[in-house]
Amino acid sequence: MPRPPAPATLSSENQVPEAKTVMLEPSALDELVQVLRGRGHRVVGPTVRDGAIVLDELESAAELPIGVGDVQAPGSYRLRERGDESRFGYAASPHSPKQFLFPASTRLFGARRDGADVEFEEPAAPDRPLALFVRPCELHGIAVQDRVFLHGKWVDRDYDLRRQGAFVVVVECGTPAGTCFCTSTGTGPTADGPYDLALTEILSGEHRFLARAGSDAGAEVLDALTSREATDSDLEDAVQVTRTAAEAIGRRLDTDDLRGLLERSRESARWHDVAARCLSCTNCTLVCPTCFCSSAEDVTSLDGTESERVRRWDSCFSIDHSYIHGGAVRPSSPARYRQWLTHKFGTWIDQFGTSGCVGCGRCIAWCPVGIDVTEELAALRAEEEASHANH
């Protein structure tokens, strides 16, 4: 399959030269949802369900997590009432756009036998293109998966079909969690990179949203919404939202030469220390917006006339993931954790020219025992520095 161009709504050629910027009332969010639905999109955004803020299809803006925030710490996640009318007053959901662009289970193809003839069937394209409400770190996560699935030697057909025509609304972060470290990875809380619309929720004074178009499609959507011109005060208030958020992020990661550090730390005793705590439960890879390990299963009907191949999420923390004839390549927990961390922050750069981490902190919050990647990487760095000091 030939390598396709980047999706149209996010291509650099389609970025508007001078971004259209307006102010929206909270009520305009429902207009936005309805306009996107009217343009044929399946609108996906945050909503409250099962004690968490998750991503799901939205029929109206009333389904947004109004006045609901989250509190996150290593191994801990809970909702809280904010006492205001915020629509996006949370940090990171246990869901990410990966759930919709690279689903946990995907039918790759089916086959039907009729006598000596075998007919193959590929799944049809989704009936509606996606419209995704995302955070800046998730916007970068999409870009990372684009490199993996679209811009390599081979193109993933299913991902490509789901990605085509996607309309991306990035909502800048105003309330980071205690697990966030996007300022260290350069992925937030301000939105940069290709998007169709960027929103900044301003709660000081009048509750309002600064809206910026990032593509021709985004400008067309903005033209269909009730809006007013943005004043200098509006612009400054919007800047202050992300400035305050950045200052509130206390978790730090020294990203200097992480690839080299991990390569030099292959035999570190720290891998055994973290493995003594790690449950190999795969939570970190499941909630990660960029992890893409998968396995394929063939399922055949009892009469042997029908079969299908299904791709399911897998994890490098699973013993079977590295199984080859004769056994698993990484049978121990230290080896599996080392593989994950080294790939995420090191060899991913060799493969795709970027880190595999966007600093969202999900792996920290949803680890049952609270293992913190920033702490583990800092420990490896401190160990190396101590070794140099002793010599």
N, C-alpha and C positions, 0 to 999 in steps of 0.2 A: 504494500500500500504506500503510495507516495506521501511524503511529508506535507501536511497542509499548512496554510498560513495560520497565524494566530486568529482566534475568534474575532469576528468583525466588530462587535461592540467594544472590544478592549484593545484593538490594534492601535499602535501609535499613530498610524496615518489617519485614524478616525477621531483623534482627540481634537476638541474644539480649540482654536488658537487662543481665544480669549474667553475664559470660562464664564458662562452665565451664572450670576450669583444673585439670589433673592432671599427674602425672609418668608417663612411659612408659619401659620398658626398651627397649633396641635391638631385642629380639625382637618387640616389639609393632608394629614397622613392618611386618612381614610380616602380622600380623593386620590392620593398616590396609589394606594392599593387597588382601587377600582379602575384607575386608568391603566395600570399594568395588567390587571385581569382583562380589561377591555381590549388590550393589544394582544391578547392570546397567551399571556404568561401564566404559569403556575407560580403564585407568589408564596415564597417561603421566608418566614421570619420567626422571631422569638415569641414564645408564649409559655404560660405556666401550666405544668402538668406533672403529676406524680412527685410533688415536692421539689421540683427543679425547674429552671428555665431551659426549655428545649426548643429546637427548631422544628417547625411543622408548617403545613400549608395554612395560609391565612385567607379568610374570606372578607375580613374587615379589620381596620386598625383597632377596634374594640378588643380584639384578642391579644394585643400586645401586653406585656407585663407592666401594667400601669401601677406606678407606686411601689413596685417590688424590686428589691435589690438582692444581692447575694453576699455572703461572707465566706471567704475561702482561706484555708491554711493547709499545711502539709497533712494529708489524710483526712481533710475535713471540708464539708460543703453544706451550707444551709441557706435558706431564704430568709429575708427580713423585710419588714414593712418600712419603707423609707419615710412615710409621712408627707409625701408630695405627689405630684401628678406626672412624674417622669415616665417616659415610655421606654427609655433605654438606660435605666439606672443600675445596670448590672455589669459585670466584667466579662467572664467567659462562661459559656454554656457547656455542659458535658457533650453536647452535640457540636458539630462543625459542618461547614459545607460539604465535607467529605462524604457525609451520609447520603447526599443527593447526587453528587457528581461521580462518586466511586462507592456505590452501595455495598452493604455488608454481604449481600447475596445477589448474584447476577447470573441469569441464564445466558450463556454464551452462544449456544446453538442447539438445535434439536435434529434428530434424524429419524426417519420413518422407512421401514422396509416393506415392500410389497412384492413378494416373491423374490426374484433375483435383483429387482431394482431398489435402490436406496435414494431417498430424497432428503436433502439437507435444507434446514430452515434457519436463517439468522433472525434474531429478534428485530422487530420493527423499531424505528426511532420513536422516542417519547412523543406523545400526542401534543404536548405543549412545551415550549421552551421555559426554562426556569427564570424567575426573578428572585434574587437572593439578597436579603438584608444581612450584612456581615460586619464584623469588626475589622480595624486595620490589620491586626495580626492575622486574621482569617483571609483577608485579601492577599497577603503575602503567602499564606498557605496554599491558596488557589494557584498562585503563580508558580510555586514550587512543584505542585502536582502537574501543572501544565508542562513544565520542563520534562517531567518523568514520562508522562503519557502521550504528549503531543509533539514535542520538539526534539525527540531523539531519532534514532535510525528507524524505529518502528512506531507506528501510531496505534494506540489502543482504540478500537472501533467504538466500544460502548462508551468510554469516557468522551470521545470526540462527539458522539451523537448528543450526549447530555450537555456538553459544553457549548455546542453551537447555539447561537442566538441568546445566550444567557445575558440577562440584564442585572448588573451588580450595583446595589446601593450600599455604600460603606458608611457606617455610622461611627464617627469619631468617639473615642472613649473619654468619659468624664469621671468615671468612678472605678479605678483599677482595684483589683483584689490583692490580698497579701501575697499571692503566689505569682503575680505578674512580674516579668522582667523584660518587656518588649523594648524598653529604652536601651537595654544592653545589646539587643540584637538588631536595633534599628528598624523595628517593624511597627511602631506605634508610640504614643497613643494618637498621633496625627496621621491622617490618611495621606499616603502618597502612592504613586504607581497608577496604572490604568484602572479606571472605574467609570461607570455611567453617571452616577449621582453620589455626592458626598453630603452627609447631613451632620450638623453639629447641634446637639440639644443644649439650649441655654435656659437655665433655671433661675438665674439672677434677674430680678425685676420681672418683666413680662415673660411668661413661658413661651418660647418660640424656637424655631429651627432655622439656622443658616443652611441654605441649600446651594450647592455648586454643581454645575453640569461638567462632566468630564468627557463627554462624547456628544456627537450629533443626536444620537438617540436620547441621551439624558436631557439635552436642551429641549427636544421636542416634548418630552414628558413634563418638564418644568413649565413649558408654555401652556400646558393644559391644566395647571393647578392655580388655585387662588393664592396670590402672593402679593408682596409689596417690595419696594426697592430697599436694599440693605444700606443702612447708614454707617458712618465711620464708627459710631458707638456699637452698633451690632457686630461689626467686624472685629473690633477690639474685644468685645465680650466673648466672641467665639474663640479667639486666640487664647484668651484667659482660661477657657474650659480645658483645653488640652495642655496648656502650660501648668495649670494646677494639678492635673492628673499626672503629668510627668514628674512633678516634684513629689507627689505622694507615693511613687513607686520606690520602695526601699530595697527590694531584692536586686542584687547586682550579679553580673557574670562577666568576668574578664575574658573577652573573646580573643585576645592576642595569641596567635599561633596555637589554637586549640588542636588543629590537626596534628601538628608536630608534637605537642604535649601528649596526646593520646598514643601516638606511635611510639614515643619514648617510654610510655608507662605500661607497656604490654605485660610486664612481669610484676607490676606493683601488687603489694599485699592488700591494697585497698579493695581490689576486686573481690577478695574473699571476705572482707569486712562487710561490704554492701550485700554480698550474696547471702550472708548469714541472716540478713533482714528481708531480702527479696523473696516473695512468694511465687515468682514466675507466673503470676495470675494473668498477665497480658493487659491489664487495665491501661497502662501507660500508652501502649501502642494502639489500643482501640479508641481512646479519646483524642489521640494526637491528630491534628488536622493534616499532617503530611505523610505519616506512615502508610505504606502501600503494599506490604507483604500480603500475598494471597496464595491460595491453593485451588486446585481444580478437581472436581469430583464428577465421575461419569455415572449416571443412573440409568438403568435399563429396565424396561417393563418385564414382567414375568414371562410373557410369551415371546420375548425377544424381538418384537416388531418395532418398538419405539425406544429411543434413548435420548438423553440430553446431557450436556456438559454445563456444570454450574461452578462459577467462581465464588469463593467465599473468602472473607478476610482471614488472614493467618497472622502469626506473630513470630518473630525471631526468639521469643521467650519459650516457644513450644519446642519440646525435644524433637518431635517429628518434622519440624520445619527444616532442620539440617540433615534429615535422614537420607543416606545414600546406601547402596548395596553394602552390607556389612555393619551398618550402625549409624548413629548420629555423629556428625562432625563436632557438635558442641553439646556433649551430654551433661555437662556440669552447669550449675547456676552461675558461678563466676564467669565462665566462658560466654554464656548467653547474655549476661548483663554487659560484659565488655564489648560484645559484638554490637549490641544496640547502641550504647553510648558512643562507641568509636565510629560507627556508621553515621549516626545522627549528626555529630559535631565534627567529623573528620573526613572519612572516605566518601561521604555524600558530595563533598566539594570536588573530589576527583571525578565522580560520575556526572554531576550535574552543574558544577560551577557555582554552587551555593551551599550554605549550611542547610540542614534539614530541620532546624529549630526556628520557630517564629516567636519564642518568648511568651507564649500564652499562659504557661503555668498549669495546664490541665494535668500533665503527668504527675505534678506534685500534689495537687488537690485530690486526685482520684486514685492515688496509690494508697492501698489499705493501711500500709505501715508508715506512710509519710516520707518515703525516700525523696530527697530533693536533688535534682540534677545539678543545680548550681552549687550545692554543698559538696557533691561528689567531685565535680570538676575542680573546685577550689582546693579540696583535700589532695588531689593528685598534683596540683601546682605547688602547694605548700610542701608536699613530700619531695618533689624535685628540687625546689629551692633549698630545702634543708640538706639534701644530699650534696648539692653544689657547695654549700657553706662548709660542710664537713671535709670537703676535699680542696 
